[in-house]
Amino acid sequence: MFLLPVQLSIFAVPNPAVTPTNLLYNVVAGPGALLRYRRNGALTGPLVRRLVLGTLPGVVLGAVIRVLALPGPRVFRLLVAALMLPLGIWLIARTLHPAPSEIRRPEPAPRTVTALALSVGVVGGIYGIGGGSILGPILVGRGLPVAKVAPAALASTFATSLVGASTYALLSLAHSGSIAPDWFLGLACGLGGLVGGYLGARLQPHLPETFLRLLLGTLASALGAVYAINALR
């Protein structure tokens, strides 16, 4: 989620190729953490299946929308800002000031999770994060523990990134312009993420839940603010 601004601003990956490049990064970087979660048995729950099956069709639709309707960088930055800034602020507020009735709030219904995954899959296909990075803050904000959400969100991100990057590659065959991923950059960044993801999965069980929630919210808010400033200049 937070690598895309680097690709867009520092490496100058053109639009909309920056989206599939980030999806390619997710494909390469994901297996390290997934392997760690699989050894812990964290990839067998029903939440993993719901998120993956819900986001897969959404990411294909999101890729089509990104290529046909949102090719420009300014509209894309505004979309990211409108999504991430309020999401990060909401998560921070829910963590610091939980309402008494929400402390033991029941988990969302399966249909709600599936519908949410489908919607987020569309946004993830447009943004280039595969869906799981958006679903993570939302589900954590709804009261699910980070330890349960993290492996499910990562599995969703990996599956939808694989499908999304393939969709963009196919769309590039029928449309002109910078649509296909930057294969070298995506693979190079993904190798670093592969190691980092595995180490992060090892560290996650040893970090306080509140710290993880605040970190996630702060990063999302900062990213949204940066995109809003850049888009409005």
Backbone torsions as a table, in degrees:
resi	resn	phi	psi	omega
1	MET	NA	-41.9	-172.9
2	PHE	-94.2	-0.3	176.4
3	LEU	-84.7	-25.7	-175.6
4	LEU	-57.9	-42.1	177.0
5	PRO	-60.3	-33.9	177.6
6	VAL	-65.8	-43.6	178.9
7	GLN	-64.1	-38.4	-176.4
8	LEU	-75.9	-42.8	-171.8
9	SER	-94.9	-37.3	-175.4
10	ILE	-93.9	-48.4	-178.8
11	PHE	-86.1	-5.8	175.0
12	ALA	55.5	41.8	174.6
13	VAL	-69.1	127.4	-174.8
14	PRO	-70.2	158.8	174.1
15	ASN	-86.9	144.4	-3.1
16	PRO	-92.5	17.8	-177.1
17	ALA	-63.8	-21.1	179.9
18	VAL	-62.5	-31.4	-179.3
19	THR	-66.2	-54.6	178.2
20	PRO	-66.5	-25.7	176.1
21	THR	-64.6	-41.7	177.9
22	ASN	-68.5	-36.0	175.6
23	LEU	-63.3	-39.5	177.9
24	LEU	-62.9	-40.2	175.3
25	TYR	-56.5	-45.3	-179.9
26	ASN	-60.8	-37.9	-179.0
27	VAL	-64.2	-42.7	-177.7
28	VAL	-76.8	-38.4	-174.2
29	ALA	-79.6	-24.8	-172.7
30	GLY	-66.4	-39.4	-173.0
31	PRO	-58.3	-29.8	-179.0
32	GLY	-61.3	-51.7	178.5
33	ALA	-69.0	-36.9	179.1
34	LEU	-61.8	-38.8	178.1
35	LEU	-62.3	-42.1	178.9
36	ARG	-64.6	-44.4	179.2
37	TYR	-65.7	-35.2	179.5
38	ARG	-65.7	-38.0	178.0
39	ARG	-65.7	-29.6	178.9
40	ASN	-85.2	-3.4	-178.4
41	GLY	74.4	21.4	-175.2
42	ALA	-88.7	-0.9	-177.0
43	LEU	-105.3	17.9	-175.2
44	THR	-108.2	-3.1	-176.0
45	GLY	-78.0	163.8	180.0
46	PRO	-66.9	-25.3	179.5
47	LEU	-62.7	-35.6	178.7
48	VAL	-61.8	-47.4	-178.1
49	ARG	-64.6	-41.1	-178.5
50	ARG	-64.6	-42.9	-178.7
51	LEU	-67.5	-42.6	-178.6
52	VAL	-65.8	-49.1	-177.6
53	LEU	-68.0	-28.7	179.1
54	GLY	-77.3	-38.5	-175.0
55	THR	-83.4	-22.7	-176.0
56	LEU	-58.3	-53.1	178.5
57	PRO	-66.4	-31.5	-179.7
58	GLY	-65.0	-38.0	-176.3
59	VAL	-69.1	-31.7	176.4
60	VAL	-65.6	-46.1	177.8
61	LEU	-62.7	-40.5	178.4
62	GLY	-62.3	-38.1	178.9
63	ALA	-64.0	-41.6	179.0
64	VAL	-63.8	-43.8	178.6
65	ILE	-62.5	-41.7	-178.8
66	ARG	-60.9	-43.3	-176.8
67	VAL	-73.6	-41.5	-172.6
68	LEU	-88.9	-31.0	-171.2
69	ALA	-117.6	-22.9	-173.9
70	LEU	-130.0	51.8	-178.7
71	PRO	-76.9	-21.5	-174.6
72	GLY	-77.7	146.9	-177.5
73	PRO	-70.1	-34.4	-175.6
74	ARG	-67.1	-47.0	178.6
75	VAL	-62.9	-37.2	179.9
76	PHE	-64.5	-43.7	179.2
77	ARG	-64.3	-41.1	178.5
78	LEU	-62.9	-38.4	178.2
79	LEU	-63.1	-44.6	179.6
80	VAL	-63.2	-44.5	-179.8
81	ALA	-62.2	-44.0	-179.2
82	ALA	-64.9	-25.9	179.9
83	LEU	-86.2	-51.3	-167.8
84	MET	-81.8	-36.1	-176.3
85	LEU	-63.6	-53.3	178.5
86	PRO	-67.0	-31.3	179.0
87	LEU	-64.7	-43.3	179.0
88	GLY	-66.6	-42.4	178.7
89	ILE	-63.3	-41.3	178.9
90	TRP	-61.2	-43.7	-178.1
91	LEU	-67.1	-40.5	177.8
92	ILE	-63.0	-45.0	-179.0
93	ALA	-63.7	-41.1	179.9
94	ARG	-67.2	-30.2	179.8
95	THR	-76.2	-42.4	-177.2
96	LEU	-79.1	-31.8	-175.8
97	HIS	-133.9	66.5	177.8
98	PRO	-71.8	135.3	176.2
99	ALA	-69.9	146.5	-178.8
100	PRO	-54.4	-36.3	-179.0
101	SER	-74.4	-13.0	-176.1
102	GLU	-100.8	-7.1	-176.0
103	ILE	-64.2	-39.0	177.9
104	ARG	-114.9	41.0	-178.2
105	ARG	-63.6	135.1	179.8
106	PRO	-66.6	155.4	-179.6
107	GLU	-66.2	151.7	178.4
108	PRO	-60.3	149.4	178.9
109	ALA	-65.0	151.8	-179.9
110	PRO	-54.7	-40.8	179.5
111	ARG	-65.0	-36.3	178.5
112	THR	-64.9	-42.6	179.7
113	VAL	-63.4	-43.7	-179.5
114	THR	-64.0	-45.0	178.8
115	ALA	-63.8	-40.3	178.1
116	LEU	-64.9	-41.1	179.3
117	ALA	-62.9	-39.3	178.7
118	LEU	-63.4	-46.3	-179.5
119	SER	-63.8	-43.9	-179.1
120	VAL	-68.9	-30.9	176.0
121	GLY	-60.0	-39.8	177.3
122	VAL	-62.8	-47.8	179.5
123	VAL	-63.7	-40.4	179.0
124	GLY	-64.0	-36.5	177.1
125	GLY	-66.3	-32.2	177.2
126	ILE	-75.1	-43.7	-173.9
127	TYR	-79.2	-38.2	179.4
128	GLY	104.1	24.2	-178.7
129	ILE	-116.6	1.5	175.2
130	GLY	80.0	-10.8	175.4
131	GLY	107.1	-39.6	-174.9
132	GLY	-65.0	-31.9	-179.1
133	SER	-71.1	-22.3	174.0
134	ILE	-85.9	-41.6	-179.7
135	LEU	-62.2	-35.1	-178.6
136	GLY	-55.7	-57.4	178.9
137	PRO	-60.6	-35.9	-179.0
138	ILE	-65.7	-48.5	-177.5
139	LEU	-69.1	-36.6	176.4
140	VAL	-65.0	-40.7	176.8
141	GLY	-64.6	-26.6	177.0
142	ARG	-80.5	-1.6	174.4
143	GLY	110.3	-4.1	178.3
144	LEU	-74.6	143.1	-179.5
145	PRO	-69.5	147.1	179.7
146	VAL	-58.9	-38.2	-178.2
147	ALA	-61.6	-27.9	178.6
148	LYS	-87.9	-36.1	-176.3
149	VAL	-76.4	-39.6	-172.5
150	ALA	-55.7	-52.5	-179.4
151	PRO	-66.2	-36.1	179.1
152	ALA	-67.1	-42.6	178.6
153	ALA	-65.7	-38.6	179.8
154	LEU	-67.4	-41.5	177.4
155	ALA	-62.4	-40.8	177.1
156	SER	-63.7	-43.4	179.2
157	THR	-60.9	-44.2	-178.7
158	PHE	-64.1	-48.3	-177.5
159	ALA	-64.1	-46.4	-178.3
160	THR	-72.1	-29.8	176.3
161	SER	-67.2	-39.4	177.5
162	LEU	-62.1	-46.9	179.2
163	VAL	-68.4	-41.7	-178.5
164	GLY	-64.6	-45.3	178.8
165	ALA	-62.1	-38.7	177.0
166	SER	-64.8	-38.8	178.6
167	THR	-63.2	-44.6	178.3
168	TYR	-63.5	-39.3	178.6
169	ALA	-62.2	-39.3	177.5
170	LEU	-69.9	-39.5	178.5
171	LEU	-63.7	-31.8	-179.6
172	SER	-65.8	-22.2	179.0
173	LEU	-74.8	-22.8	-176.9
174	ALA	-108.0	-8.2	-178.0
175	HIS	-130.2	146.3	176.8
176	SER	-83.6	166.9	178.8
177	GLY	101.0	-178.7	-177.1
178	SER	-86.9	87.2	-177.2
179	ILE	-113.5	-38.3	-178.8
180	ALA	-68.6	151.9	178.7
181	PRO	-66.8	154.3	170.9
182	ASP	-79.3	98.1	-169.8
183	TRP	-62.8	-43.5	-177.4
184	PHE	-64.4	-48.0	-177.9
185	LEU	-65.9	-42.3	180.0
186	GLY	-62.0	-41.9	-179.9
187	LEU	-71.3	-40.4	-179.0
188	ALA	-64.8	-46.6	178.5
189	CYS	-66.5	-36.1	-178.7
190	GLY	-63.3	-34.2	179.2
191	LEU	-64.0	-39.4	175.5
192	GLY	-66.6	-41.2	178.0
193	GLY	-65.6	-27.6	178.6
194	LEU	-61.4	-45.5	178.4
195	VAL	-70.4	-45.0	-178.7
196	GLY	-63.1	-38.3	179.0
197	GLY	-64.3	-40.0	178.8
198	TYR	-65.0	-43.8	179.2
199	LEU	-65.7	-38.4	178.4
200	GLY	-63.5	-39.0	178.4
201	ALA	-66.0	-30.7	176.8
202	ARG	-72.8	-36.0	-176.3
203	LEU	-80.0	-30.0	-171.7
204	GLN	-53.6	-44.4	-179.5
205	PRO	-65.1	-17.1	-176.0
206	HIS	-97.6	0.6	-178.2
207	LEU	-103.7	144.7	-179.0
208	PRO	-62.5	142.5	-179.7
209	GLU	-58.2	-44.9	-178.5
210	THR	-62.3	-41.9	178.7
211	PHE	-60.6	-43.5	-179.5
212	LEU	-64.3	-41.0	178.4
213	ARG	-63.0	-46.2	-179.4
214	LEU	-66.4	-38.3	178.2
215	LEU	-63.1	-45.2	-179.8
216	LEU	-63.2	-44.4	179.2
217	GLY	-65.4	-40.0	-179.9
218	THR	-65.5	-43.5	179.3
219	LEU	-64.3	-42.4	179.0
220	ALA	-63.9	-42.7	179.6
221	SER	-64.4	-44.3	-179.5
222	ALA	-63.0	-42.4	179.4
223	LEU	-63.0	-44.7	179.0
224	GLY	-62.8	-39.1	179.5
225	ALA	-65.8	-42.8	179.2
226	VAL	-61.8	-43.9	-179.8
227	TYR	-66.1	-38.8	179.3
228	ALA	-63.5	-43.2	179.2
229	ILE	-63.8	-45.0	-178.9
230	ASN	-65.9	-36.3	-178.1
231	ALA	-73.1	-30.0	-175.7
232	LEU	-92.2	-2.9	178.4
233	ARG	-68.9	NA	NA
